[in-house]
Amino acid sequence: MKSEQNSEAIPHADPLAIFEAWFAQAQQSEPNDPNAMALATATADGLPSVRMVLLKGHGADGFVFYTNFNSRKGGELASNPHVALLFHWKSLRRQIRIEGPIVQVSADEADAYFASRHPESRLGSAASDQSRPLPDRQTYLDRVDALRAQYSDGDVPRPAHWSGYRVTPAAIEFWQDRDYRLHERRRFVADGAGGWTSSLLYP
């Protein structure tokens, strides 16, 4: 036990490769939505908010999620284009924190992802004035039904206000549970030249 506690589970390596390995393990072990992540945003005045969203793409160029630009988060992202992400996989007793600026994905990329969604999900997105007051649930369902009748073939177009963002990681922090709360943390910071520096942190 002592030697296992003394060994480092999170090496200084490519953090994107570590993410890939951990994410692949989570896809095998998490019972629901291994791609769920907390998305933290803030207003221009620094007032924070956080909610769960789904990771819909990732790679060397960043981490992608989709939303309604007219939603609360959309407004906050427009005024303060910096975010923090948090993955928490209880089955693996691990966390990953990612911080960085955002850019919008291309229209072609957003169209391709929207078209890949189930038609009912597309209807729900197109009918929703996300984050705005709703008098009753039936009002929303009636809007969905109206769009379903309009697009009976299921080919619902992507609304112009619905698209995605890519988070370019400026920092990535990995957290691994250890016995007796002697946890392990390593933080990677982009060096601006395509590489990373890293250091262990006290848990």
Secondary structure as the mmCIF struct_conf table of DSSP 4:
data_model
#
loop_
_struct_conf.conf_type_id
_struct_conf.id
_struct_conf.beg_label_comp_id
_struct_conf.beg_label_asym_id
_struct_conf.beg_label_seq_id
_struct_conf.end_label_comp_id
_struct_conf.end_label_asym_id
_struct_conf.end_label_seq_id
HELX_RH_AL_P HELX_RH_AL_P1 LYS A 2 ASN A 6
BEND BEND1 SER A 7 SER A 7
BEND BEND2 ALA A 9 ILE A 10
BEND BEND3 HIS A 12 ALA A 13
HELX_RH_AL_P HELX_RH_AL_P2 PRO A 15 SER A 29
BEND BEND4 PRO A 31 ASN A 32
TURN_TY1_P TURN_TY1_P1 PRO A 34 ASN A 35
STRN STRN1 ALA A 36 ALA A 42
TURN_TY1_P TURN_TY1_P2 ALA A 44 ASP A 45
STRN STRN2 PRO A 48 LEU A 54
STRN STRN3 GLY A 57 GLY A 59
TURN_TY1_P TURN_TY1_P3 ALA A 60 ASP A 61
STRN STRN4 GLY A 62 ASN A 68
TURN_TY1_P TURN_TY1_P4 PHE A 69 ASN A 70
BEND BEND5 SER A 71 SER A 71
HELX_RH_AL_P HELX_RH_AL_P3 ARG A 72 SER A 79
STRN STRN5 HIS A 82 TRP A 89
TURN_TY1_P TURN_TY1_P5 LYS A 90 ARG A 93
STRN STRN6 ARG A 94 GLN A 104
HELX_LH_PP_P HELX_LH_PP_P1 VAL A 105 SER A 106
HELX_RH_AL_P HELX_RH_AL_P4 ALA A 107 SER A 116
BEND BEND6 ARG A 117 ARG A 117
HELX_RH_AL_P HELX_RH_AL_P5 PRO A 119 ALA A 127
TURN_TY1_P TURN_TY1_P6 GLN A 130 SER A 131
BEND BEND7 ARG A 132 ARG A 132
BEND BEND8 PRO A 135 PRO A 135
HELX_RH_AL_P HELX_RH_AL_P6 ARG A 137 GLN A 150
TURN_TY1_P TURN_TY1_P7 TYR A 151 ASP A 153
BEND BEND9 GLY A 154 GLY A 154
HELX_LH_PP_P HELX_LH_PP_P2 VAL A 156 PRO A 159
TURN_TY1_P TURN_TY1_P8 ALA A 160 HIS A 161
STRN STRN7 TRP A 162 VAL A 167
BEND BEND10 ALA A 170 ALA A 170
STRN STRN8 ALA A 171 GLN A 176
HELX_RH_3T_P HELX_RH_3T_P1 ASP A 179 ARG A 181
STRN STRN9 GLU A 184 ALA A 190
BEND BEND11 GLY A 192 GLY A 194
STRN STRN10 TRP A 196 LEU A 201
#
